């Protein structure tokens, strides 16, 4: 029975390290949350760079449980991948790239005379 609990603890440690590594890749690190009250399982993400001014270093970019932080980082990674796919670095370029894609699809629909329905599988 002790071996089973050690395995469960090991999985939690692995997921913690995985999320911590992903946070470091986007320039953030784990810290104790200063504004969470008495919730003991709350972790904060703060900027990684020590060369930032103190008021920036101590800012909590996000706070939540390990699961919340993992989901938030996944969203940031998805957004960055989407921007790289669209070759955009700001909102204006992103909107332009999306508009160009929509126009290409519209021209394709007009040219072919039919519209392809793309289904998204859950």
C-alpha positions as CSV (number, residue, x, y, z in Angstrom):
1,X,0.0,0.0,0.0
2,X,2.9,2.4,0.7
3,X,4.2,1.8,-2.7
4,X,0.9,2.9,-4.3
5,X,1.0,6.2,-2.4
6,X,4.6,6.8,-3.4
7,X,3.6,6.4,-7.1
8,X,0.7,8.8,-6.6
9,X,3.1,11.3,-5.1
10,X,5.5,10.7,-7.9
11,X,2.9,11.6,-10.5
12,X,2.1,14.8,-8.7
13,X,5.8,15.7,-8.6
14,X,6.2,15.0,-12.3
15,X,3.2,17.1,-13.2
16,X,4.5,19.9,-11.0
17,X,7.9,19.8,-12.6
18,X,6.4,19.6,-16.1
19,X,4.2,22.7,-15.5
20,X,7.2,24.5,-13.9
21,X,9.3,23.8,-17.0
22,X,6.6,25.0,-19.3
23,X,6.3,28.2,-17.2
24,X,10.0,28.8,-17.5
25,X,9.8,28.5,-21.3
26,X,7.4,31.4,-21.4
27,X,9.4,33.5,-19.0
28,X,7.6,32.9,-15.7
29,X,8.4,31.1,-12.5
30,X,6.5,29.7,-9.5
31,X,6.1,31.8,-6.4
32,X,4.0,31.8,-3.2
33,X,0.8,33.7,-3.9
34,X,0.6,36.9,-1.8
35,X,-3.0,37.6,-2.5
36,X,-4.8,34.3,-2.3
37,X,-5.8,34.5,1.4
38,X,-5.8,31.2,3.2
39,X,-5.9,28.9,0.2
40,X,-2.8,26.7,0.7
41,X,-2.8,25.1,-2.8
42,X,-2.6,28.3,-4.7
43,X,0.5,29.1,-6.7
44,X,1.4,32.3,-8.4
45,X,3.3,32.9,-11.6
46,X,5.7,35.8,-11.6
47,X,8.2,37.1,-14.2
48,X,11.4,35.1,-14.4
49,X,13.8,37.9,-15.3
50,X,15.7,39.2,-12.3
51,X,16.7,42.3,-14.3
52,X,13.2,43.8,-14.2
53,X,12.4,46.5,-11.7
54,X,11.1,45.3,-8.3
55,X,7.5,46.4,-9.0
56,X,7.5,44.2,-12.1
57,X,9.2,41.2,-10.5
58,X,6.7,41.0,-7.7
59,X,3.6,41.2,-10.0
60,X,1.6,38.1,-10.1
61,X,0.7,37.3,-13.7
62,X,-1.6,34.5,-12.8
63,X,-2.5,32.6,-9.7
64,X,-4.4,29.3,-9.1
65,X,-4.0,25.7,-8.4
66,X,-1.5,23.5,-10.4
67,X,-4.4,22.4,-12.7
68,X,-5.4,26.1,-13.3
69,X,-1.9,27.1,-14.1
70,X,-1.4,24.2,-16.4
71,X,-4.6,25.1,-18.3
72,X,-3.6,28.8,-18.5
73,X,-0.1,27.9,-19.8
74,X,-1.6,25.6,-22.4
75,X,-3.7,28.6,-23.6
76,X,-0.7,30.8,-23.8
77,X,1.2,28.2,-25.7
78,X,-1.7,27.7,-28.1
79,X,-1.9,31.5,-28.6
80,X,1.8,31.7,-29.4
81,X,1.5,28.8,-31.8
82,X,-1.5,30.4,-33.5
83,X,0.4,33.7,-33.9
84,X,3.4,31.8,-35.4
85,X,1.1,30.0,-37.8
86,X,-0.5,33.3,-38.8
87,X,2.9,35.0,-38.8
88,X,1.5,37.8,-36.7
89,X,3.0,39.5,-33.7
90,X,0.2,41.9,-32.8
91,X,-3.6,42.2,-33.0
92,X,-3.6,44.2,-36.2
93,X,-1.4,41.7,-38.0
94,X,-3.5,38.8,-36.6
95,X,-6.7,40.4,-37.9
96,X,-5.2,41.0,-41.3
97,X,-4.0,37.4,-41.6
98,X,-7.4,36.1,-40.5
99,X,-9.2,38.4,-43.0
100,X,-6.9,37.2,-45.8
101,X,-7.6,33.5,-44.9
102,X,-11.4,34.2,-44.9
103,X,-11.1,35.9,-48.3
104,X,-9.2,33.0,-49.8
105,X,-11.8,30.6,-48.5
106,X,-14.6,32.8,-49.9
107,X,-12.9,33.0,-53.3
108,X,-12.5,29.2,-53.3
109,X,-16.2,28.8,-52.5
110,X,-17.2,31.2,-55.3
111,X,-14.9,29.5,-57.8
112,X,-15.9,25.9,-56.9
113,X,-19.6,26.7,-56.4
114,X,-19.8,24.8,-53.1
115,X,-18.7,25.3,-49.6
116,X,-16.8,22.6,-47.7
117,X,-18.1,22.1,-44.2
118,X,-15.2,21.4,-41.9
119,X,-16.2,19.6,-38.8
120,X,-14.3,19.8,-35.5
121,X,-14.0,16.5,-33.6
122,X,-14.1,16.9,-29.9
